[in-house]
Amino acid sequence: MPSRPKEKIKIFTTTITAGVHKGKKVEIPDIFTTRSSKGILKESLFNTLQFDIIDKNFVEVFSGSGSIGLEALSRGAGQCYFMEYNKTAFRCLEGNVKRVDASRSHLFYGDSFEKFPLVYDMVKKSKEKTYFYFDPPFSTRDGMDDVYDKTIALIESIEPNVVELVIVEHMTNLDMPETIGTLTLIKRKKFGRSTMTYYKPT
């Protein structure tokens, strides 16, 4: 019996908006586990971070195609760590990293919750403060009901001497706690269905 041809996945592109790699294209596969962070949301994030990220580590925990982390590298982040479990998204991520900045990118294929301790250990040993960006898959999908609980548990494990800032992109109708472990909520910004919440060590 002949095998059915594989369904071709649509690819969208976005562009790095500032820094040394401004104008380079980042490919994003049209699959339901990967949402491109809206341009306005990304702009707001980097307006908040500005030059503070220069030479710091940047960890994109649920990377998808890596558009946030690659933007951070373009704007001066020292090393960027990407975690992604979806094979299609990871292939896109590999291509994007090669096109943009492979020398300062570290890619980890697999479940972000399982890979996080490994990456955390690496940034801790680097002795450089780290920005953690969490954009978990929306929990409305099957099997994702506990994704935010698991994400909060990860954030709780982050020690104050390792982290500069934790940013969580989440559904607007989700109330994120005022404190997580040693981190305190310092800013919340809504963008329609998505909200970005920032935490800093107290």
N, CA, C and O of each residue as an XYZ file, in Angstrom:
808
protein
N       0.859     -1.198      0.000
C       0.000      0.000      0.000
C       0.898      1.252      0.000
O       1.737      1.407      0.887
N       0.725      2.140     -0.988
C       1.611      3.321     -1.055
C       1.393      4.234      0.139
O       0.264      4.434      0.587
N       2.499      4.790      0.651
C       2.344      5.702      1.785
C       1.801      7.037      1.296
O       2.114      7.502      0.200
N       0.979      7.635      2.149
C       0.401      8.936      1.773
C       1.492      9.992      1.799
O       2.370      9.965      2.660
N       1.436     10.922      0.854
C       2.444     11.991      0.893
C       2.285     12.813      2.160
O       1.171     13.061      2.623
N       3.405     13.228      2.709
C       3.357     14.028      3.942
C       2.716     15.374      3.649
O       2.978     16.003      2.624
N       1.881     15.791      4.565
C       1.235     17.097      4.408
C       2.293     18.185      4.570
O       3.061     18.187      5.532
N       2.317     19.105      3.613
C       3.328     20.166      3.683
C       2.901     21.212      4.712
O       1.777     21.712      4.678
N       3.801     21.526      5.611
C       3.493     22.508      6.659
C       3.814     23.903      6.147
O       4.889     24.158      5.604
N       2.862     24.789      6.334
C       3.076     26.180      5.921
C       4.123     26.833      6.805
O       4.183     26.584      8.009
N       4.934     27.659      6.204
C       5.955     28.379      6.967
C       5.681     29.879      6.854
O       5.522     30.410      5.755
N       5.631     30.535      7.975
C       5.529     31.994      8.009
C       6.912     32.552      8.308
O       7.781     31.832      8.801
N       7.117     33.808      8.018
C       8.396     34.406      8.408
C       8.157     35.687      9.204
O       7.189     36.414      8.982
N       9.060     35.932     10.124
C       9.086     37.197     10.844
C      10.512     37.730     10.696
O      11.391     37.031     10.192
N      10.729     38.932     11.123
C      12.035     39.559     10.916
C      12.593     40.059     12.242
O      11.856     40.565     13.089
N      13.893     39.913     12.410
C      14.547     40.488     13.591
C      14.506     42.008     13.451
O      14.880     42.561     12.417
N      14.045     42.668     14.507
C      13.692     44.084     14.365
C      14.792     45.069     14.746
O      14.728     46.238     14.365
N      15.810     44.613     15.499
C      16.855     45.563     15.935
C      18.146     44.805     16.230
O      18.153     43.584     16.391
N      19.237     45.569     16.295
C      20.516     44.972     16.677
C      21.353     44.548     15.484
O      21.081     44.928     14.345
N      22.374     43.755     15.767
C      23.352     43.404     14.721
C      22.764     42.527     13.625
O      23.281     42.510     12.508
N      21.686     41.795     13.926
C      21.076     40.915     12.919
C      19.754     41.480     12.398
O      18.940     40.739     11.846
N      19.541     42.764     12.567
C      18.295     43.406     12.110
C      18.028     43.072     10.643
O      18.914     43.160      9.793
N      16.772     42.682     10.371
C      16.376     42.396      8.989
C      16.484     40.931      8.613
O      15.923     40.520      7.598
N      17.199     40.120      9.411
C      17.295     38.690      9.090
C      15.949     38.019      9.333
O      15.212     38.373     10.252
N      15.649     37.031      8.476
C      14.354     36.342      8.545
C      14.403     35.188      9.535
O      15.403     34.477      9.638
N      13.308     35.019     10.256
C      13.121     33.873     11.147
C      11.881     33.126     10.665
O      10.807     33.714     10.540
N      12.030     31.834     10.395
C      10.900     31.034      9.904
C      10.113     30.448     11.069
O      10.686     30.021     12.072
N       8.784     30.434     10.920
C       7.890     29.910     11.959
C       6.937     28.917     11.314
O       6.189     29.293     10.412
N       6.940     27.645     11.751
C       6.020     26.667     11.152
C       4.594     26.878     11.650
O       4.380     27.249     12.804
N       3.625     26.639     10.777
C       2.217     26.806     11.141
C       1.711     25.516     11.788
O       0.982     24.741     11.168
N       2.105     25.301     13.036
C       1.620     24.141     13.786
C       1.043     24.641     15.093
O       1.472     25.673     15.609
N       0.054     23.906     15.644
C      -0.694     24.492     16.756
C       0.111     24.620     18.038
O      -0.297     25.353     18.938
N       1.258     23.921     18.154
C       2.038     24.074     19.387
C       2.914     25.319     19.343
O       3.502     25.703     20.354
N       3.002     25.950     18.173
C       3.914     27.095     18.034
C       3.120     28.339     17.667
O       2.503     28.398     16.603
N       3.136     29.316     18.535
C       2.532     30.607     18.199
C       3.660     31.612     18.098
O       4.570     31.646     18.926
N       3.577     32.420     17.073
C       4.565     33.502     17.014
C       4.136     34.573     18.000
O       2.993     35.031     17.976
N       5.060     34.971     18.868
C       4.751     36.088     19.761
C       4.480     37.315     18.891
O       5.272     37.646     18.008
N       3.366     37.979     19.145
C       2.982     39.128     18.318
C       4.077     40.183     18.298
O       4.803     40.377     19.273
N       4.174     40.856     17.164
C       5.185     41.899     17.006
C       5.112     42.946     18.102
O       6.137     43.375     18.632
N       3.894     43.358     18.440
C       3.726     44.422     19.445
C       4.188     43.934     20.827
O       4.725     44.697     21.630
N       3.958     42.635     21.074
C       4.356     42.042     22.349
C       5.878     41.951     22.440
O       6.478     42.252     23.472
N       6.487     41.525     21.326
C       7.957     41.418     21.287
C       8.597     42.804     21.449
O       9.593     42.965     22.155
N       8.011     43.781     20.791
C       8.529     45.153     20.883
C       8.465     45.659     22.328
O       9.399     46.288     22.825
N       7.333     45.367     22.990
C       7.161     45.788     24.379
C       8.191     45.111     25.285
O       8.770     45.748     26.164
N       8.411     43.816     25.060
C       9.392     43.073     25.858
C      10.774     43.712     25.765
O      11.423     43.954     26.783
N      11.218     43.983     24.544
C      12.578     44.498     24.382
C      12.689     45.987     24.721
O      13.783     46.482     24.993
N      11.567     46.693     24.707
C      11.570     48.067     25.236
C      11.778     48.042     26.749
O      12.386     48.949     27.317
N      11.263     46.989     27.397
C      11.447     46.838     28.850
C      12.884     46.420     29.170
O      13.508     46.959     30.085
N      13.400     45.453     28.405
C      14.745     44.925     28.698
C      15.856     45.880     28.265
O      16.862     46.044     28.955
N      15.647     46.507     27.098
C      16.614     47.445     26.523
C      18.055     46.923     26.595
O      18.333     45.799     26.176
N      18.969     47.746     27.128
C      20.395     47.376     27.108
C      20.793     46.488     28.288
O      21.944     46.064     28.397
N      19.829     46.213     29.167
C      20.151     45.386     30.341
C      20.562     43.965     29.956
O      21.271     43.293     30.705
N      20.109     43.508     28.774
C      20.410     42.113     28.403
C      21.811     41.937     27.818
O      22.238     40.805     27.588
N      22.532     43.028     27.574
C      23.856     42.915     26.950
C      24.769     42.037     27.810
O      24.954     42.260     29.006
N      25.331     41.020     27.130
C      26.258     40.033     27.735
C      25.611     39.097     28.754
O      26.305     38.260     29.332
N      24.301     39.212     28.993
C      23.622     38.305     29.927
C      23.183     37.030     29.174
O      23.091     37.021     27.947
N      22.915     35.957     29.940
C      22.317     34.750     29.354
C      20.833     34.999     29.101
O      20.174     35.739     29.831
N      20.328     34.364     28.049
C      18.889     34.443     27.764
C      18.409     33.018     27.502
O      18.931     32.334     26.621
N      17.411     32.572     28.270
C      16.882     31.217     28.119
C      15.444     31.294     27.623
O      14.570     31.830     28.305
N      15.206     30.757     26.431
C      13.839     30.678     25.897
C      13.357     29.249     26.129
O      13.743     28.324     25.415
N      12.508     29.090     27.140
C      12.209     27.749     27.656
C      11.329     26.935     26.714
O      11.574     25.743     26.532
N      10.321     27.539     26.115
C       9.490     26.853     25.118
C       9.732     27.580     23.800
O       8.981     28.482     23.428
N      10.776     27.181     23.107
C      11.337     28.057     22.073
C      10.516     28.184     20.804
O      10.492     29.251     20.190
N       9.833     27.103     20.396
C       9.244     27.152     19.065
C      10.343     27.404     18.059
O      11.322     26.659     18.005
N      10.193     28.438     17.268
C      11.186     28.745     16.218
C      12.327     29.620     16.723
O      13.269     29.901     15.982
N      12.246     30.052     17.981
C      13.352     30.805     18.576
C      13.356     32.295     18.319
O      14.385     32.949     18.483
N      12.216     32.845     17.916
C      12.209     34.257     17.498
C      12.546     35.229     18.633
O      13.148     36.274     18.389
N      12.164     34.896     19.870
C      12.457     35.794     20.997
C      13.941     35.727     21.354
O      14.596     36.760     21.497
N      14.463     34.522     21.497
C      15.873     34.358     21.848
C      16.813     34.932     20.802
O      17.833     35.532     21.141
N      16.474     34.751     19.530
C      17.327     35.281     18.453
C      17.290     36.804     18.434
O      18.295     37.449     18.135
N      16.150     37.370     18.747
C      16.048     38.833     18.878
C      16.940     39.306     20.037
O      17.611     40.333     19.936
N      16.936     38.538     21.139
C      17.775     38.878     22.295
C      19.259     38.843     21.917
O      20.026     39.722     22.309
N      19.655     37.817     21.153
C      21.058     37.732     20.704
C      21.424     38.914     19.819
O      22.500     39.497     19.955
N      20.520     39.261     18.914
C      20.767     40.386     18.017
C      20.971     41.679     18.803
O      21.725     42.558     18.385
N      20.291     41.786     19.942
C      20.362     43.001     20.763
C      21.447     42.935     21.838
O      21.511     43.799     22.713
N      22.298     41.910     21.769
C      23.479     41.924     22.633
C      23.562     40.896     23.737
O      24.532     40.893     24.494
N      22.546     39.992     23.861
C      22.645     38.940     24.879
C      23.904     38.109     24.621
O      24.316     37.928     23.475
N      24.506     37.609     25.701
C      25.773     36.889     25.566
C      25.612     35.503     24.980
O      26.187     35.199     23.935
N      24.837     34.659     25.641
C      24.568     33.293     25.199
C      23.065     33.067     25.284
O      22.400     33.569     26.190
N      22.531     32.293     24.315
C      21.098     32.015     24.338
C      20.866     30.505     24.326
O      21.525     29.772     23.588
N      19.931     30.055     25.143
C      19.612     28.633     25.299
C      18.172     28.414     24.850
O      17.255     29.094     25.311
N      17.988     27.453     23.940
C      16.665     27.183     23.365
C      16.250     25.754     23.688
O      17.051     24.831     23.537
N      15.013     25.559     24.128
C      14.466     24.219     24.365
C      13.182     24.050     23.569
O      12.309     24.917     23.610
N      13.058     22.940     22.843
C      11.846     22.702     22.054
C      11.642     21.201     21.862
O      12.583     20.471     21.550
N      10.399     20.751     22.054
C      10.122     19.312     21.973
C       9.464     18.896     20.657
O       9.480     17.713     20.319
N       8.888     19.837     19.907
C       8.220     19.484     18.647
C       9.257     19.397     17.520
O      10.023     20.332     17.289
N       9.263     18.261     16.829
C      10.314     18.005     15.831
C      10.298     19.036     14.702
O      11.349     19.521     14.283
N       9.106     19.367     14.214
C       8.998     20.337     13.117
C       9.494     21.710     13.549
O      10.252     22.365     12.833
N       9.057     22.136     14.730
C       9.493     23.439     15.247
C      11.003     23.436     15.480
O      11.676     24.433     15.218
N      11.538     22.305     15.977
C      12.979     22.230     16.264
C      13.800     22.335     14.979
O      14.856     22.966     14.965
N      13.310     21.711     13.890
C      14.023     21.823     12.604
C      14.066     23.280     12.145
O      15.090     23.763     11.662
N      12.945     23.962     12.305
C      12.886     25.391     11.966
C      13.867     26.178     12.829
O      14.592     27.041     12.334
N      13.881     25.871     14.120
C      14.777     26.530     15.064
C      16.233     26.343     14.644
O      17.014     27.295     14.655
N      16.599     25.110     14.271
C      17.981     24.837     13.835
C      18.359     25.699     12.629
O      19.454     26.259     12.573
N      17.441     25.798     11.671
C      17.697     26.614     10.480
C      17.821     28.085     10.821
O      18.693     28.781     10.301
N      16.941     28.558     11.698
C      16.973     29.973     12.103
C      18.280     30.321     12.812
O      18.878     31.368     12.563
N      18.710     29.429     13.695
C      19.950     29.659     14.448
C      21.146     29.714     13.501
O      22.031     30.556     13.654
N      21.165     28.803     12.512
C      22.280     28.802     11.542
C      22.322     30.114     10.762
O      23.394     30.659     10.501
N      21.139     30.611     10.395
C      21.071     31.850      9.605
C      21.435     33.078     10.424
O      22.000     34.037      9.900
N      21.108     33.045     11.721
C      21.239     34.262     12.534
C      22.524     34.276     13.355
O      23.365     35.152     13.155
N      22.697     33.324     14.275
C      23.863     33.402     15.172
C      24.095     32.058     15.853
O      23.690     31.860     16.998
N      24.746     31.135     15.148
C      24.956     29.788     15.688
C      25.997     29.774     16.804
O      25.948     28.918     17.687
N      26.938     30.716     16.770
C      28.078     30.636     17.689
C      27.688     30.856     19.153
O      28.375     30.380     20.058
N      26.589     31.576     19.386
C      26.197     31.859     20.776
C      24.862     31.216     21.148
O      24.213     31.606     22.119
N      24.468     30.215     20.344
C      23.183     29.541     20.571
C      23.407     28.103     21.025
O      24.286     27.410     20.512
N      22.616     27.669     21.977
C      22.696     26.303     22.499
C      21.299     25.697     22.387
O      20.351     26.197     22.992
N      21.175     24.615     21.610
C      19.869     24.032     21.316
C      19.674     22.719     22.062
O      20.583     21.891     22.135
N      18.475     22.540     22.614
C      18.149     21.316     23.361
C      16.819     20.784     22.852
O      15.779     21.428     22.988
N      16.876     19.592     22.262
C      15.670     18.971     21.712
C      15.057     18.050     22.759
O      15.725     17.156     23.276
N      13.797     18.269     23.064
C      13.103     17.419     24.034
C      12.164     18.231     24.898
O      12.004     19.436     24.702
N      11.549     17.569     25.848
C      10.578     18.197     26.743
C      11.261     19.286     27.576
O      12.244     19.020     28.267
N      10.741     20.498     27.506
C      11.355     21.634     28.210
C      11.415     21.408     29.715
O      12.364     21.831     30.374
N      10.396     20.738     30.259
C      10.382     20.494     31.708
C      11.514     19.540     32.102
O      12.080     19.651     33.189
N      11.835     18.604     31.205
C      12.924     17.659     31.490
C      14.298     18.276     31.224
O      15.267     17.963     31.916
N      14.379     19.147     30.230
C      15.669     19.743     29.856
C      16.061     20.926     30.749
O      17.237     21.281     30.842
N      15.078     21.521     31.394
C      15.340     22.746     32.149
C      16.461     22.597     33.193
O      17.326     23.470     33.260
N      16.484     21.521     34.018
C      17.556     21.416     35.023
C      18.958     21.423     34.407
O      19.886     21.988     34.985
N      19.112     20.800     33.241
C      20.408     20.770     32.543
C      20.830     22.180     32.131
O      21.965     22.594     32.366
N      19.901     22.909     31.514
C      20.190     24.276     31.063
C      20.432     25.187     32.265
O      21.339     26.019     32.252
N      19.620     25.024     33.293
C      19.762     25.837     34.501
C      21.154     25.659     35.110
O      21.782     26.623     35.548
N      21.622     24.412     35.128
C      22.951     24.116     35.669
C      24.040     24.825     34.851
O      25.021     25.321     35.405
N      23.850     24.864     33.529
C      24.828     25.517     32.649
C      24.887     27.026     32.900
O      25.973     27.596     32.996
N      23.728     27.668     33.006
C      23.733     29.129     33.213
C      24.228     29.474     34.616
O      24.861     30.509     34.825
N      23.933     28.601     35.568
C      24.398     28.821     36.941
C      25.932     28.795     36.991
O      26.561     29.620     37.654
N      26.514     27.827     36.273
C      27.979     27.710     36.252
C      28.641     28.870     35.518
O      29.805     29.184     35.770
N      27.906     29.502     34.614
C      28.487     30.598     33.819
C      28.737     31.845     34.664
O      29.504     32.723     34.270
N      28.086     31.920     35.832
C      28.233     33.059     36.758
C      27.701     34.383     36.180
O      27.929     35.449     36.751
N      27.000     34.306     35.055
C      26.422     35.503     34.440
C      24.926     35.487     34.719
O      24.282     34.444     34.599
N      24.367     36.638     35.090
C      22.927     36.703     35.376
C      22.129     36.305     34.126
O      22.567     36.514     32.994
N      20.948     35.729     34.366
C      20.183     35.112     33.287
C      18.755     35.646     33.232
O      18.111     35.862     34.258
N      18.277     35.855     31.993
C      16.869     36.162     31.721
C      16.190     34.872     31.289
O      16.674     34.181     30.394
N      15.066     34.547     31.927
C      14.306     33.351     31.563
C      12.983     33.788     30.942
O      12.225     34.550     31.542
N      12.714     33.292     29.725
C      11.468     33.638     29.033
C      10.619     32.373     28.906
O      11.004     31.419     28.229
N       9.469     32.379     29.560
C       8.552     31.231     29.529
C       7.324     31.586     28.690
O       6.610     32.539     29.001
N       7.084     30.825     27.637
C       5.874     31.000     26.837
C       5.256     29.617     26.665
O       5.307     29.053     25.573
N       4.664     29.055     27.740
C       4.165     27.677     27.654
C       3.001     27.559     26.680
O       2.264     28.523     26.472
N       2.831     26.373     26.077
C       1.675     26.173     25.188
C       0.395     26.441     25.966
O       0.280     26.057     27.130
N      -0.566     27.096     25.328
C      -1.816     27.420     26.026
C      -2.474     26.155     26.561
O      -2.539     25.142     25.863
N      -2.959     26.211     27.791
C      -3.442     25.008     28.469
C      -4.812     24.548     27.986
O      -5.355     23.571     28.500
N      -5.379     25.251     26.993
C      -6.685     24.826     26.476
C      -6.540     23.594     25.594
O      -7.546     22.998     25.212
N      -5.327     23.201     25.264
C      -5.126     22.032     24.407
C      -5.126     20.751     25.229
O      -4.794     20.756     26.415
N      -5.501     19.663     24.585
C      -5.559     18.372     25.277
C      -4.229     18.035     25.923
O      -3.168     18.197     25.319
N      -4.301     17.565     27.158
C      -3.093     17.128     27.842
C      -2.241     18.261     28.373
O      -1.148     18.024     28.888
N      -2.725     19.492     28.256
C      -1.921     20.639     28.666
C      -2.484     21.308     29.923
O      -2.035     22.391     30.298
N      -3.448     20.681     30.567
C      -4.134     21.330     31.684
C      -3.194     21.773     32.797
O      -3.428     22.793     33.446
N      -2.131     21.004     33.018
C      -1.253     21.327     34.145
C      -0.012     22.103     33.723
O       0.932     22.240     34.501
N      -0.011     22.614     32.488
C       1.224     23.236     31.986
C       1.643     24.453     32.823
O       2.835     24.671     33.039
N       0.681     25.235     33.287
C       1.040     26.418     34.079
C       1.517     26.037     35.481
O       2.429     26.661     36.023
N       0.892     25.005     36.067
C       1.358     24.535     37.383
C       2.808     24.064     37.287
O       3.633     24.360     38.152
N       3.100     23.323     36.214
C       4.464     22.809     36.021
C       5.439     23.953     35.740
O       6.588     23.920     36.181
N       4.976     24.960     35.009
C       5.828     26.124     34.712
C       6.152     26.882     36.001
O       7.297     27.272     36.227
N       5.142     27.085     36.837
C       5.364     27.796     38.102
C       6.338     27.007     38.983
O       7.178     27.595     39.665
N       6.224     25.677     38.966
C       7.155     24.844     39.749
C       8.594     25.028     39.257
O       9.527     25.055     40.059
N       8.772     25.155     37.938
C      10.117     25.408     37.387
C      10.649     26.753     37.876
O      11.800     26.868     38.299
N       9.786     27.768     37.810
C      10.207     29.114     38.214
C      10.585     29.127     39.703
O      11.515     29.822     40.112
N       9.851     28.350     40.497
C      10.156     28.262     41.942
C      11.566     27.745     42.201
O      12.177     28.061     43.222
N      12.078     26.940     41.257
C      13.405     26.329     41.453
C      14.552     27.284     41.129
O      15.714     26.952     41.363
N      14.241     28.468     40.592
C      15.283     29.413     40.185
C      15.782     30.206     41.397
O      14.996     30.831     42.109
N      17.083     30.173     41.615
C      17.669     30.881     42.761
C      17.903     32.355     42.427
O      18.213     32.683     41.281
N      17.760     33.249     43.411
C      17.848     34.684     43.138
C      19.198     35.143     42.602
O      19.268     36.124     41.862
N      20.276     34.442     42.968
C      21.603     34.864     42.489
C      21.865     34.484     41.039
O      22.854     34.925     40.454
N      20.982     33.661     40.446
C      21.163     33.205     39.060
C      20.376     34.100     38.090
O      20.782     34.292     36.944
N      19.264     34.636     38.558
C      18.295     35.274     37.654
C      18.333     36.801     37.719
O      18.469     37.402     38.785
N      18.210     37.395     36.550
C      18.018     38.846     36.441
C      16.522     39.139     36.401
O      16.026     40.016     37.109
N      15.811     38.385     35.556
C      14.378     38.613     35.353
C      13.755     37.350     34.784
O      14.375     36.648     33.986
N      12.519     37.062     35.198
C      11.726     35.986     34.588
C      10.531     36.647     33.921
O       9.828     37.451     34.533
N      10.310     36.297     32.654
C       9.160     36.837     31.923
C       8.281     35.661     31.525
O       8.765     34.682     30.957
N       6.981     35.758     31.824
C       6.042     34.697     31.462
C       5.002     35.278     30.510
O       4.317     36.247     30.837
N       4.897     34.679     29.339
C       3.815     35.041     28.407
C       2.719     34.009     28.615
O       2.969     32.807     28.517
N       1.501     34.472     28.904
C       0.436     33.530     29.274
C      -0.922     34.064     28.832
O      -1.042     35.199     28.371
N      -1.940     33.221     28.983
C      -3.304     33.639     28.669
C      -3.720     34.756     29.611
O      -3.451     34.698     30.811
N      -4.375     35.770     29.065
C      -4.775     36.930     29.867
C      -5.715     36.536     31.001
O      -5.684     37.147     32.069
N      -6.554     35.516     30.779
C      -7.525     35.152     31.831
C      -6.903     34.323     32.950
O      -7.613     33.878     33.852
N      -5.598     34.109     32.908
C      -4.918     33.388     33.982
C      -4.311     34.386     34.961
O      -3.559     35.277     34.567
N      -4.640     34.230     36.229
C      -4.053     35.101     37.254
C      -2.743     34.492     37.734
O      -2.740     33.464     38.412
N      -1.652     35.117     37.386
C      -0.358     34.644     37.863
C      -0.156     35.111     39.302
O      -0.615     36.196     39.660
N       0.527     34.308     40.144
C       0.713     34.697     41.550
C       1.596     35.928     41.716
O       2.426     36.229     40.858
N       1.412     36.630     42.820
C       2.222     37.827     43.114
C       3.674     37.464     43.405
O       4.587     38.228     43.092
N       3.879     36.299     44.003
C       5.249     35.825     44.246
C       5.365     34.373     43.818
O       4.425     33.592     43.967
N       6.530     34.017     43.283
C       6.841     32.622     42.966
C       8.229     32.352     43.540
O       9.217     32.925     43.080
N       8.302     31.481     44.543
C       9.591     31.228     45.190
C      10.160     32.529     45.742
O       9.519     33.205     46.546
N      11.377     32.877     45.300
C      12.025     34.117     45.787
C      11.778     35.294     44.835
O      12.399     36.347     44.972
N      10.873     35.109     43.875
C      10.641     36.149     42.865
C       9.316     36.864     43.117
O       8.343     36.261     43.571
N       9.302     38.160     42.814
C       8.115     38.989     43.026
C       7.664     39.604     41.712
O       8.479     40.047     40.903
N       6.344     39.623     41.513
C       5.774     40.229     40.307
C       6.041     41.739     40.328
O       5.697     42.421     41.294
N       6.663     42.261     39.244
C       6.949     43.700     39.201
C       6.186     44.427     38.089
O       6.053     45.650     38.120
N       5.683     43.660     37.100
C       5.021     44.326     35.978
C       4.129     43.323     35.258
O       4.454     42.142     35.137
N       2.987     43.833     34.781
C       2.080     42.996     33.993
C       1.569     43.823     32.824
O       1.111     44.950     33.015
N       1.644     43.279     31.622
C       1.186     44.051     30.459
C       0.305     43.170     29.583
O       0.712     42.078     29.186
N      -0.902     43.644     29.283
C      -1.871     42.849     28.518
C      -1.842     43.205     27.044
O      -1.691     44.367     26.666
N      -1.989     42.172     26.216
C      -2.084     42.341     24.756
C      -3.211     41.435     24.259
O      -2.954     40.366     23.705
N      -4.454     41.861     24.456
C      -5.575     41.021     24.026
C      -5.599     39.714     24.811
O      -5.690     39.725     26.039
N      -5.517     38.578     24.097
C      -5.594     37.256     24.740
C      -4.315     36.909     25.499
O      -4.331     36.045     26.376
N      -3.209     37.573     25.168
C      -1.929     37.271     25.820
C      -1.532     38.371     26.790
O      -1.821     39.548     26.576
N      -0.868     37.966     27.853
C      -0.328     38.917     28.842
C       1.116     38.529     29.136
O       1.462     37.348     29.146
N       1.950     39.530     29.373
C       3.312     39.276     29.806
C       3.465     39.737     31.242
O       3.150     40.878     31.580
N       3.956     38.833     32.084
C       4.143     39.124     33.500
C       5.638     38.974     33.840
O       6.279     37.987     33.479
N       6.158     39.969     34.532
C       7.597     40.015     34.837
C       7.824     39.776     36.328
O       7.110     40.306     37.178
N       8.833     38.969     36.616
C       9.219     38.685     38.012
C      10.683     38.976     38.221
O      11.517     38.710     37.354
N      10.989     39.526     39.383
C      12.367     39.876     39.744
C      12.677     39.310     41.131
O      11.777     39.199     41.964
N      13.952     38.947     41.391
C      14.280     38.476     42.737
C      14.078     39.580     43.766
O      14.362     40.746     43.493
N      13.588     39.217     44.945
C      13.334     40.233     45.975
C      14.605     40.444     46.799
O      14.614     41.258     47.723
